[in-house]
């Protein structure tokens, strides 16, 4: 008699594990499907950030940060846009760093994105998510909880500030590196994937060092060439 009970118990465990895996797979596919459906349903001239946030259904702020980083996942930066979107990331990261729920003021949530730009962002997001979600899975879950949650928020804050810096489009990568760090961190936090989060830590460090070197080099060049510039101005 114990044998059938043991068999039934094992069968129940297998069914439960299969159900959990199916739900996880459904959640992974759901995000790319949500973006695709939202892109298809845009029937007006613009889409507000608040509407985009509501459409994420629980993934909210983390998904929003991934979407607004999409324009910067290329070597050449977009300075004016990066300052506004960087502020959103910095505010969200600051809230998470102090253990509070993410929040944005109404003035930001009411800001609208033109429909053609919103559609392009969403299509790019669908393409990115449909590939990346195949790699995402719960790993090292402790990296997304407790004190690490605050560390993750601090990293988002740092990258948001780096995006906000009024740097010229050249040298390259000044927007791309912090944007990729945000994407890795946000995706890892959404899906409890510690590998992605740790990759985000490394990219954050590389971003901070790279941009720090650029700022120091710029300060050195300015200090050494300022007398020459003053002399040239004096000629006129």
DOLODREN-14516 format. One record per residue: residue number from 0; residue in one letter; x, y, z of N, C-alpha, C, O in turn. Coordinates in steps of 0.02 Angstrom, whole numbers. Layout:
! residues N
PAPA  votor  drendo    n.c1    n.c2    n.c3   ca.c1   ca.c2   ca.c3    c.c1    c.c2    c.c3    o.c1    o.c2    o.c3
PAPA    NUM       A       X       Y       Z       X       Y       Z       X       Y       Z       X       Y       Z
...
END
This chain:
! residues 236
PAPA  votor  drendo    n.c1    n.c2    n.c3   ca.c1   ca.c2   ca.c3    c.c1    c.c2    c.c3    o.c1    o.c2    o.c3
PAPA      0       X      41     -62       0       0       0       0      42      64       0      23     111     -34
PAPA      1       X      97      67      36     137     129      35     161     148     -35     169     207     -51
PAPA      2       X     172      95     -78     199     109    -145     152     153    -186     176     202    -215
PAPA      3       X      86     138    -189      41     182    -227      40     253    -199      37     301    -237
PAPA      4       X      41     259    -132      40     326    -104     101     365    -123      97     424    -139
PAPA      5       X     160     332    -121     222     365    -140     220     386    -214     243     439    -233
PAPA      6       X     192     341    -255     186     356    -326     141     416    -338     157     461    -377
PAPA      7       X      84     416    -303      38     472    -309      69     537    -286      59     590    -316
PAPA      8       X     107     534    -231     140     593    -205     190     621    -255     194     682    -266
PAPA      9       X     229     575    -285     278     597    -334     243     627    -395     266     677    -423
PAPA     10       X     187     596    -415     150     620    -472     123     690    -460     124     733    -504
PAPA     11       X      98     702    -398      73     769    -381     128     821    -384     118     877    -407
PAPA     12       X     187     801    -360     243     849    -362     262     865    -433     275     923    -449
PAPA     13       X     262     814    -477     279     825    -547     228     872    -579     246     918    -616
PAPA     14       X     163     860    -564     110     901    -593     116     973    -568     108    1020    -607
PAPA     15       X     132     982    -504     139    1048    -475     198    1085    -507     193    1145    -523
PAPA     16       X     254    1050    -515     313    1081    -546     298    1100    -619     319    1153    -642
PAPA     17       X     261    1057    -654     242    1071    -723     197    1133    -726     204    1174    -771
PAPA     18       X     150    1137    -678     105    1195    -677     143    1259    -665     131    1310    -698
PAPA     19       X     191    1257    -617     231    1316    -602     273    1337    -662     280    1396    -676
PAPA     20       X     301    1288    -696     342    1303    -755     299    1334    -810     321    1380    -845
PAPA     21       X     238    1307    -819     194    1334    -870     175    1405    -854     171    1447    -899
PAPA     22       X     162    1420    -790     145    1488    -770     204    1535    -782     195    1592    -804
PAPA     23       X     264    1511    -766     323    1553    -777     332    1568    -851     347    1624    -870
PAPA     24       X     324    1516    -893     331    1527    -965     278    1574    -991     291    1616   -1035
PAPA     25       X     217    1567    -964     163    1612    -984     180    1684    -966     168    1729   -1006
PAPA     26       X     209    1694    -906     227    1762    -885     280    1791    -930     277    1850    -947
PAPA     27       X     330    1748    -951     382    1773    -994     354    1796   -1061     371    1849   -1086
PAPA     28       X     311    1756   -1090     283    1773   -1155     234    1831   -1149     224    1869   -1196
PAPA     29       X     203    1838   -1092     151    1888   -1083     179    1959   -1092     145    2001   -1121
PAPA     30       X     239    1971   -1069     267    2039   -1073     275    2061   -1145     254    2116   -1163
PAPA     31       X     305    2019   -1187     313    2038   -1258     245    2043   -1292     234    2085   -1335
PAPA     32       X     198    1999   -1272     131    2003   -1301      96    2067   -1279      60    2098   -1319
PAPA     33       X     106    2087   -1216      75    2150   -1192      99    2209   -1233      59    2252   -1253
PAPA     34       X     164    2211   -1246     191    2267   -1284     164    2267   -1355     147    2319   -1383
PAPA     35       X     159    2207   -1385     133    2202   -1452      60    2223   -1456      40    2258   -1503
PAPA     36       X      20    2202   -1407     -51    2222   -1406     -58    2297   -1395    -101    2329   -1425
PAPA     37       X     -16    2324   -1351     -20    2396   -1338      -2    2435   -1401     -34    2486   -1416
PAPA     38       X      48    2413   -1436      69    2447   -1498      12    2445   -1550       2    2494   -1587
PAPA     39       X     -24    2389   -1553     -78    2382   -1601    -139    2424   -1582    -179    2442   -1625
PAPA     40       X    -146    2440   -1517    -205    2475   -1493    -197    2550   -1489    -245    2585   -1472
PAPA     41       X    -137    2576   -1504    -128    2649   -1503    -168    2680   -1560    -151    2672   -1619
PAPA     42       X    -221    2714   -1542    -265    2743   -1593    -272    2819   -1586    -321    2848   -1609
PAPA     43       X    -222    2850   -1553    -224    2922   -1546    -156    2951   -1561    -109    2914   -1579
PAPA     44       X    -149    3016   -1555     -88    3050   -1577     -29    3040   -1529      28    3050   -1548
PAPA     45       X     -44    3021   -1467      10    3014   -1418      -9    2963   -1365     -67    2944   -1358
PAPA     46       X      42    2943   -1327      33    2895   -1271      69    2923   -1211     129    2936   -1214
PAPA     47       X      33    2933   -1156      65    2961   -1096     105    2907   -1060      91    2848   -1067
PAPA     48       X     154    2929   -1021     194    2882    -981     150    2846    -930     161    2788    -915
PAPA     49       X      99    2882    -904      54    2850    -856      14    2794    -888       4    2742    -857
PAPA     50       X      -8    2803    -951     -44    2751    -987       1    2691   -1001     -20    2634    -996
PAPA     51       X      63    2706   -1018     112    2653   -1031     125    2614    -967     131    2552    -969
PAPA     52       X     129    2649    -911     142    2617    -846      84    2571    -827      95    2515    -804
PAPA     53       X      23    2594    -836     -36    2554    -819     -41    2492    -862     -66    2440    -840
PAPA     54       X     -19    2496    -924     -24    2440    -970      23    2383    -953      17    2328    -981
PAPA     55       X      71    2395    -909     120    2344    -892      95    2293    -841     127    2241    -831
PAPA     56       X      39    2306    -808       5    2258    -764      53    2226    -713      66    2166    -717
PAPA     57       X      78    2265    -666     118    2236    -612     192    2241    -624     231    2245    -576
PAPA     58       X     214    2239    -687     285    2246    -702     304    2320    -703     362    2338    -703
PAPA     59       X     253    2362    -705     255    2434    -704     320    2469    -714     345    2474    -771
PAPA     60       X     349    2494    -659     406    2539    -664     467    2506    -694     504    2538    -732
PAPA     61       X     479    2442    -679     537    2408    -706     531    2401    -782     579    2412    -818
PAPA     62       X     472    2381    -805     460    2376    -877     465    2444    -911     491    2451    -966
PAPA     63       X     438    2495    -876     442    2563    -904     514    2585    -913     531    2616    -964
PAPA     64       X     557    2569    -865     628    2589    -871     661    2554    -929     702    2585    -964
PAPA     65       X     644    2491    -941     672    2456    -998     651    2490   -1063     691    2500   -1108
PAPA     66       X     587    2506   -1067     560    2536   -1129     592    2604   -1143     611    2618   -1200
PAPA     67       X     598    2647   -1092     626    2713   -1104     701    2712   -1116     730    2761   -1138
PAPA     68       X     734    2655   -1101     806    2648   -1116     818    2625   -1188     875    2629   -1212
PAPA     69       X     766    2601   -1221     776    2573   -1289     808    2622   -1338     849    2600   -1378
PAPA     70       X     792    2687   -1337     824    2732   -1385     899    2739   -1375     934    2763   -1420
PAPA     71       X     925    2719   -1317     995    2731   -1302    1038    2668   -1308    1098    2670   -1292
PAPA     72       X    1010    2613   -1331    1048    2551   -1337    1087    2550   -1402    1087    2500   -1438
PAPA     73       X    1121    2605   -1417    1162    2613   -1476    1220    2658   -1458    1215    2697   -1410
PAPA     74       X    1275    2655   -1495    1335    2693   -1475    1326    2768   -1469    1354    2798   -1424
PAPA     75       X    1287    2799   -1515    1280    2872   -1515    1223    2893   -1470    1168    2865   -1475
PAPA     76       X    1235    2940   -1425    1185    2961   -1377    1133    3008   -1404    1139    3034   -1460
PAPA     77       X    1080    3018   -1364    1026    3066   -1380    1020    3113   -1320     977    3101   -1277
PAPA     78       X    1061    3166   -1315    1069    3205   -1253    1004    3232   -1223     991    3220   -1164
PAPA     79       X     963    3267   -1262     903    3299   -1233     855    3247   -1206     829    3255   -1151
PAPA     80       X     844    3193   -1243     798    3140   -1222     825    3103   -1162     788    3083   -1117
PAPA     81       X     891    3092   -1161     921    3053   -1106     916    3090   -1040     913    3058    -987
PAPA     82       X     916    3156   -1041     910    3194    -978     842    3183    -946     837    3174    -885
PAPA     83       X     788    3184    -986     720    3175    -960     710    3103    -937     687    3091    -881
PAPA     84       X     727    3055    -980     717    2985    -961     765    2964    -905     747    2923    -863
PAPA     85       X     825    2994    -904     871    2980    -849     844    3002    -782     855    2970    -731
PAPA     86       X     807    3059    -782     776    3083    -721     724    3034    -695     718    3023    -635
PAPA     87       X     685    3004    -741     635    2955    -721     668    2894    -688     645    2870    -637
PAPA     88       X     723    2871    -718     759    2814    -691     790    2831    -624     789    2791    -577
PAPA     89       X     818    2892    -618     850    2913    -556     799    2917    -499     813    2896    -443
PAPA     90       X     740    2945    -513     688    2951    -461     665    2882    -439     658    2869    -379
PAPA     91       X     653    2837    -487     631    2769    -470     685    2733    -430     670    2699    -381
PAPA     92       X     747    2739    -452     802    2706    -417     811    2732    -346     825    2694    -300
PAPA     93       X     802    2798    -337     809    2827    -270     756    2799    -222     771    2785    -164
PAPA     94       X     695    2791    -247     641    2763    -206     657    2691    -186     649    2673    -127
PAPA     95       X     681    2651    -233     698    2582    -218     758    2578    -170     761    2533    -128
PAPA     96       X     805    2625    -177     865    2624    -136     850    2636     -62     887    2613     -18
PAPA     97       X     796    2672     -48     777    2685      22     720    2639      45     690    2651      97
PAPA     98       X     706    2587       5     657    2538      25     585    2559      16     541    2531      49
PAPA     99       X     572    2607     -28     503    2630     -40     479    2608    -108     519    2590    -152
PAPA    100       X     413    2608    -116     384    2590    -181     399    2644    -232     399    2704    -215
PAPA    101       X     412    2624    -294     425    2675    -347     366    2722    -354     308    2704    -345
PAPA    102       X     382    2783    -371     331    2835    -378     358    2889    -425     418    2904    -424
PAPA    103       X     313    2917    -465     331    2973    -508     278    3027    -502     218    3010    -495
PAPA    104       X     297    3090    -503     247    3144    -499     201    3145    -559     220    3122    -613
PAPA    105       X     141    3171    -550      92    3174    -603     117    3213    -664     100    3197    -721
PAPA    106       X     157    3263    -651     183    3304    -707     224    3261    -755     224    3274    -816
PAPA    107       X     259    3211    -729     297    3166    -772     251    3114    -804     257    3101    -864
PAPA    108       X     206    3085    -764     161    3033    -791     116    3060    -846      95    3023    -890
PAPA    109       X     101    3125    -843      57    3154    -893      94    3174    -957      63    3193   -1007
PAPA    110       X     160    3170    -956     198    3186   -1016     184    3133   -1069     182    3074   -1054
PAPA    111       X     175    3155   -1130     156    3110   -1184     212    3098   -1234     255    3141   -1245
PAPA    112       X     211    3039   -1263     258    3021   -1316     218    3019   -1381     166    2987   -1383
PAPA    113       X     242    3052   -1434     206    3048   -1498     194    2976   -1519     236    2933   -1508
PAPA    114       X     136    2965   -1550     115    2896   -1567     167    2860   -1610     179    2801   -1599
PAPA    115       X     197    2894   -1659     245    2860   -1702     307    2838   -1664     334    2785   -1677
PAPA    116       X     329    2880   -1616     387    2862   -1575     368    2805   -1527     407    2759   -1516
PAPA    117       X     308    2809   -1498     285    2757   -1452     281    2690   -1487     301    2639   -1459
PAPA    118       X     255    2689   -1548     250    2626   -1586     318    2598   -1600     329    2537   -1595
PAPA    119       X     365    2642   -1618     434    2619   -1632     465    2589   -1569     497    2536   -1572
PAPA    120       X     456    2622   -1512     484    2596   -1449     453    2529   -1432     489    2482   -1412
PAPA    121       X     388    2523   -1440     354    2460   -1422     374    2404   -1469     384    2347   -1447
PAPA    122       X     381    2418   -1533     404    2366   -1580     475    2344   -1562     490    2284   -1565
PAPA    123       X     517    2392   -1545     585    2375   -1525     584    2334   -1461     623    2286   -1453
PAPA    124       X     540    2353   -1414     533    2315   -1352     510    2244   -1363     535    2198   -1331
PAPA    125       X     463    2234   -1409     439    2166   -1425     497    2124   -1452     506    2067   -1432
PAPA    126       X     536    2154   -1498     593    2117   -1526     644    2099   -1473     671    2043   -1473
PAPA    127       X     658    2146   -1427     706    2133   -1374     681    2081   -1325     716    2033   -1310
PAPA    128       X     619    2091   -1300     592    2045   -1250     584    1974   -1278     599    1926   -1243
PAPA    129       X     562    1968   -1340     550    1902   -1367     614    1861   -1371     612    1799   -1369
PAPA    130       X     672    1895   -1376     736    1859   -1376     763    1849   -1305     785    1795   -1287
PAPA    131       X     760    1903   -1265     791    1901   -1199     752    1856   -1151     783    1823   -1108
PAPA    132       X     686    1854   -1157     646    1815   -1109     661    1741   -1114     645    1703   -1068
PAPA    133       X     691    1718   -1169     711    1648   -1174     771    1634   -1128     781    1576   -1109
PAPA    134       X     809    1685   -1111     867    1677   -1068     851    1688    -994     885    1663    -950
PAPA    135       X     797    1727    -982     780    1744    -913     748    1686    -876     704    1653    -903
PAPA    136       X     770    1674    -815     738    1625    -771     762    1639    -700     815    1668    -690
PAPA    137       X     723    1618    -651     744    1631    -581     810    1597    -564     817    1536    -567
PAPA    138       X     860    1638    -547     926    1614    -527     953    1662    -474     945    1723    -480
PAPA    139       X     985    1634    -424    1012    1675    -369     959    1725    -345     971    1785    -345
PAPA    140       X     900    1701    -324     845    1747    -308     860    1796    -252     828    1848    -248
PAPA    141       X     909    1780    -208     924    1825    -152     950    1892    -177     947    1941    -140
PAPA    142       X     976    1895    -239    1004    1957    -265     949    2008    -280     963    2067    -291
PAPA    143       X     887    1987    -281     832    2034    -295     791    2049    -233     739    2081    -237
PAPA    144       X     815    2027    -174     777    2037    -112     821    2072     -60     881    2081     -69
PAPA    145       X     789    2090      -5     822    2117      54     869    2174      37     851    2220      -1
PAPA    146       X     929    2172      65     976    2227      56     995    2235     -18    1010    2291     -40
PAPA    147       X     994    2180     -55    1012    2185    -126     961    2226    -164     978    2259    -214
PAPA    148       X     897    2226    -142     847    2267    -174     866    2341    -171     854    2378    -218
PAPA    149       X     894    2361    -115     916    2430    -108     978    2444    -149     986    2498    -177
PAPA    150       X    1023    2395    -152    1083    2402    -194    1062    2409    -268    1090    2450    -305
PAPA    151       X    1013    2369    -288     988    2374    -357     960    2444    -370     972    2473    -423
PAPA    152       X     922    2470    -322     896    2537    -329     951    2589    -334     946    2636    -374
PAPA    153       X    1003    2582    -293    1059    2628    -296    1094    2626    -364    1114    2678    -391
PAPA    154       X    1100    2566    -393    1130    2560    -459    1087    2593    -512    1113    2626    -557
PAPA    155       X    1021    2585    -506     976    2620    -553     983    2695    -546     983    2732    -595
PAPA    156       X     988    2719    -484     997    2790    -471    1061    2816    -505    1060    2868    -537
PAPA    157       X    1116    2779    -496    1180    2800    -525    1175    2804    -601    1197    2852    -632
PAPA    158       X    1145    2752    -631    1140    2752    -704    1092    2806    -729    1103    2834    -783
PAPA    159       X    1040    2820    -691     995    2875    -710    1032    2941    -710    1023    2982    -756
PAPA    160       X    1074    2953    -659    1114    3014    -656    1163    3017    -715    1172    3070    -745
PAPA    161       X    1194    2961    -731    1241    2959    -787    1206    2977    -853    1234    3011    -895
PAPA    162       X    1144    2952    -861    1106    2970    -921    1087    3043    -922    1081    3073    -975
PAPA    163       X    1078    3073    -863    1058    3143    -859    1115    3191    -875    1102    3249    -891
PAPA    164       X    1177    3169    -872    1233    3214    -884    1230    3243    -954    1220    3206   -1002
PAPA    165       X    1238    3309    -961    1233    3341   -1027    1296    3332   -1068    1331    3380   -1085
PAPA    166       X    1310    3269   -1085    1369    3254   -1124    1353    3257   -1198    1296    3242   -1218
PAPA    167       X    1401    3276   -1240    1388    3277   -1313    1382    3205   -1340    1402    3158   -1306
PAPA    168       X    1354    3198   -1401    1347    3130   -1429    1413    3093   -1437    1414    3031   -1436
PAPA    169       X    1467    3130   -1444    1533    3099   -1448    1575    3124   -1390    1572    3184   -1374
PAPA    170       X    1615    3082   -1357    1629    3013   -1374    1569    2967   -1367    1523    2982   -1329
PAPA    171       X    1571    2910   -1402    1514    2864   -1401    1508    2826   -1335    1552    2831   -1292
PAPA    172       X    1454    2790   -1328    1440    2744   -1271    1419    2779   -1207    1404    2745   -1158
PAPA    173       X    1418    2846   -1205    1401    2880   -1143    1328    2869   -1123    1312    2871   -1063
PAPA    174       X    1285    2858   -1170    1215    2840   -1156    1206    2765   -1157    1168    2738   -1117
PAPA    175       X    1241    2731   -1201    1230    2659   -1211    1247    2617   -1150    1209    2573   -1131
PAPA    176       X    1304    2631   -1119    1326    2590   -1062    1278    2595   -1003    1256    2543    -978
PAPA    177       X    1260    2655    -979    1211    2657    -924    1142    2631    -943    1107    2602    -902
PAPA    178       X    1123    2640   -1007    1057    2614   -1029    1057    2537   -1026    1008    2508   -1003
PAPA    179       X    1110    2505   -1049    1113    2432   -1046    1116    2408    -973    1087    2356    -957
PAPA    180       X    1149    2446    -930    1150    2428    -859    1079    2429    -830    1061    2383    -793
PAPA    181       X    1040    2480    -847     971    2484    -823     930    2426    -850     891    2396    -813
PAPA    182       X     937    2410    -914     899    2355    -945     915    2289    -909     870    2251    -892
PAPA    183       X     979    2276    -898     999    2213    -865     972    2210    -794     946    2158    -772
PAPA    184       X     978    2265    -757     953    2267    -688     877    2258    -686     851    2218    -647
PAPA    185       X     842    2296    -728     768    2294    -726     742    2226    -747     696    2200    -715
PAPA    186       X     770    2197    -799     748    2130    -820     762    2078    -766     720    2035    -752
PAPA    187       X     822    2083    -737     839    2036    -684     794    2042    -623     775    1992    -593
PAPA    188       X     776    2103    -605     731    2115    -548     660    2090    -563     627    2063    -519
PAPA    189       X     637    2100    -625     570    2078    -643     564    2002    -639     513    1976    -615
PAPA    190       X     615    1967    -661     611    1894    -667     653    1858    -614     663    1797    -618
PAPA    191       X     677    1895    -564     717    1865    -509     778    1827    -536     796    1774    -511
PAPA    192       X     809    1855    -588     867    1824    -618     931    1858    -594     949    1912    -617
PAPA    193       X     965    1826    -547    1025    1855    -517    1082    1863    -567    1123    1908    -559
PAPA    194       X    1085    1821    -618    1138    1828    -668    1132    1894    -705    1181    1928    -717
PAPA    195       X    1070    1912    -723    1059    1976    -757    1075    2034    -710    1104    2084    -731
PAPA    196       X    1055    2028    -647    1068    2082    -599    1142    2092    -589    1166    2149    -588
PAPA    197       X    1179    2038    -581    1252    2043    -572    1284    2073    -635    1331    2113    -631
PAPA    198       X    1259    2053    -694    1283    2084    -756    1270    2159    -755    1309    2199    -781
PAPA    199       X    1212    2178    -726    1196    2249    -720    1244    2285    -673    1263    2343    -686
PAPA    200       X    1266    2252    -619    1315    2282    -573    1380    2295    -612    1409    2350    -607
PAPA    201       X    1403    2246    -649    1466    2253    -686    1461    2309    -737    1508    2349    -744
PAPA    202       X    1405    2312    -773    1397    2364    -824    1392    2433    -791    1416    2482    -820
PAPA    203       X    1361    2437    -732    1359    2500    -695    1429    2524    -678    1445    2583    -686
PAPA    204       X    1471    2479    -654    1540    2496    -637    1578    2520    -698    1612    2571    -696
PAPA    205       X    1571    2483    -754    1605    2503    -816    1580    2572    -838    1620    2613    -860
PAPA    206       X    1515    2584    -834    1486    2648    -854    1515    2705    -813    1535    2757    -840
PAPA    207       X    1516    2695    -746    1540    2748    -702    1613    2764    -715    1633    2822    -716
PAPA    208       X    1654    2712    -724    1725    2723    -737    1735    2757    -805    1774    2805    -810
PAPA    209       X    1701    2733    -856    1708    2761    -924    1689    2835    -926    1726    2876    -952
PAPA    210       X    1630    2851    -899    1607    2921    -900    1649    2964    -853    1662    3022    -868
PAPA    211       X    1671    2935    -797    1715    2972    -752    1781    2991    -786    1805    3047    -777
PAPA    212       X    1810    2945    -824    1872    2960    -861    1860    3015    -912    1902    3059    -920
PAPA    213       X    1802    3013    -947    1786    3065    -996    1780    3133    -963    1806    3183    -989
PAPA    214       X    1747    3135    -905    1739    3199    -870    1806    3226    -846    1819    3286    -851
PAPA    215       X    1848    3182    -819    1914    3204    -795    1957    3228    -854    1993    3277    -848
PAPA    216       X    1954    3191    -910    1993    3211    -968    1968    3279    -995    2008    3321   -1014
PAPA    217       X    1903    3288    -995    1875    3352   -1018    1896    3410    -973    1912    3464    -997
PAPA    218       X    1897    3398    -907    1918    3449    -860    1992    3466    -869    2011    3524    -865
PAPA    219       X    2033    3415    -882    2104    3426    -892    2116    3466    -956    2156    3514    -956
PAPA    220       X    2082    3448   -1010    2091    3484   -1073    2069    3556   -1065    2103    3602   -1089
PAPA    221       X    2012    3567   -1033    1986    3635   -1024    2035    3677    -983    2048    3735   -1000
PAPA    222       X    2061    3649    -929    2106    3688    -886    2171    3706    -921    2199    3759    -908
PAPA    223       X    2195    3662    -965    2258    3674    -999    2251    3719   -1060    2298    3754   -1079
PAPA    224       X    2191    3718   -1091    2182    3758   -1151    2144    3822   -1138    2137    3862   -1184
PAPA    225       X    2121    3834   -1078    2084    3895   -1063    2126    3957   -1074    2102    4005   -1103
PAPA    226       X    2189    3958   -1051    2231    4018   -1065    2237    4032   -1140    2236    4090   -1160
PAPA    227       X    2242    3979   -1180    2247    3989   -1253    2182    4018   -1280    2183    4062   -1323
PAPA    228       X    2125    3992   -1255    2061    4018   -1278    2052    4091   -1258    2026    4132   -1296
PAPA    229       X    2073    4108   -1196    2070    4177   -1174    2113    4223   -1218    2093    4279   -1235
PAPA    230       X    2171    4198   -1237    2216    4238   -1280    2185    4250   -1349    2189    4304   -1377
PAPA    231       X    2155    4197   -1377    2123    4203   -1443    2065    4252   -1439    2056    4293   -1485
PAPA    232       X    2025    4248   -1385    1969    4294   -1378    1994    4366   -1371    1961    4413   -1394
PAPA    233       X    2052    4374   -1340    2080    4441   -1331    2100    4473   -1397    2104    4534   -1402
PAPA    234       X    2114    4432   -1448    2133    4458   -1513    2074    4492   -1548    2084    4533   -1592
PAPA    235       X    2013    4474   -1527    1954    4501   -1559    1919    4551   -1513    1868    4579   -1532
END
